[in-house]
């Protein structure tokens, strides 16, 4: 039996003005990041009529501005790069990393369904994921860790396949693009920096720039999509192909119970009050509450010096609406957010934030120091652990912390917003974002740390760099560090001298790339009430649900992997419910 057609008092598309409009579908999905789009696509592919509502005026959520990596142990693609894995290995690893905060029902649901999700997406949607042959988990020395294969990248994607919808795809963070709108990955960065190293590099760069020039004329940006923008684009295209109806600019006002289950959403769309009835269920996938500064304040160590990279629309309204129906927020997490160190550039009333994920900290010739001018962390460690080390310093001595390098490092690798190469740095120096000193002592005075301590610390580090071993903090001492370093540098890809004047520094603060505190759910993504019973018809996935990783960060892609997987679980369940309801009883 076909789903009941949409019903509207004033038109199918809900675009008319006047009195409130009412629409009826099988599934309503709130949010258009990886989790929401996955749930919508799978439910639609399973026969449900799906309406997706997005708060912003563009689609893609935090996924579209992310690195796009998806962490799925035991996926079938691993064998293609010669890597084997098992659920037992992944389970052992997560058990050690998550510790006593672990919820095994969520972990097992993730491990059991993640590989199926990848298979489904490859068989039935536009999405294609490519395993990283070498991508060590973030705790490479723990039992069950993998050196590669679990982290998957979205394929490079042609945004022009979206047609008119390309203009509705959220753009990447400008800081991660070059020439005003061209996306580049690590491979492209190396190629661009080495343009004149060989005829091959020169021709490759010329082709890349020619393609970008044509696309910018037509679309105002490059259409060659990488990372999270590629992932969001492929999921968006899959939703369109599956017949999912997509509405943007939607402010959700209320979720109502209908006959004892979550069954109606009231909203305001572009100034028009509307109501949507959901016959099978409502999915909360709005990205969580990381951008709700007031709501997060009590859960952060340094709320006045914390800078979230989450979209400004991720303010937790959907969680609050669920709590009004009896749901609870999970506080049983190791950390309330997925941390990342963030530098902040201010120019007049303008503020630009930059997350220091992998481009600079692990490279040879950089150290991080606290207010005493002393190193306090393995600079190459994961972004999450780097901030944990900042917060752990007594008396806020590492808030902010200073990333310190020399002229050779800055030219070769860049630091934060300051790009590598020989371009002008006057703007960053004038704003105080980049600090400079002709000598180390002068730099120390510029950043307000003891001259003697910083001079001694850099001298000590330089000895470690020459020996290729860091006995103080172990930088470059494990597989993850080495993967993030510069393989062309020896004897240690993560350790290099700081000795070529002038010297530079950038301040970094605690920040995040998303929240981990979410609605308490079961292993099917059903939102639970305060007595841990499912609220009928109400589901959550992505950062709206309690973190399956319990607020830890085991590897690259551990937010998007569970987001896609639980979106898949929820979408499949709602599709089955829709088919069951429509099957005539004998």
Beta strands, then each sheet from edge to edge (+ up, - down):
strand 1: 21-30
strand 2: 50-53
strand 3: 70-71
strand 4: 129-131
strand 5: 151-154
strand 6: 157-158
strand 7: 177-178
strand 8: 182-183
strand 9: 224-225
strand 10: 245-247
strand 11: 250-258
strand 12: 261-269
strand 13: 272-284
strand 14: 306-308
strand 15: 337-347
strand 16: 350-355
strand 17: 366-369
strand 18: 401-406
strand 19: 434-437
strand 20: 503-515
strand 21: 526-528
strand 22: 534-540
sheet 1: 10+ 2+ 1+ 13+ 12- 11+
sheet 2: 10+ 2+ 1+ 13+ 22+ 21-
sheet 3: 3+ 5- 4+
sheet 4: 6+ 9-
sheet 5: 7+ 8-
sheet 6: 14+ 20+ 15- 16+
sheet 7: 14+ 20+ 18- 17+
sheet 8: 14+ 20+ 19-
end
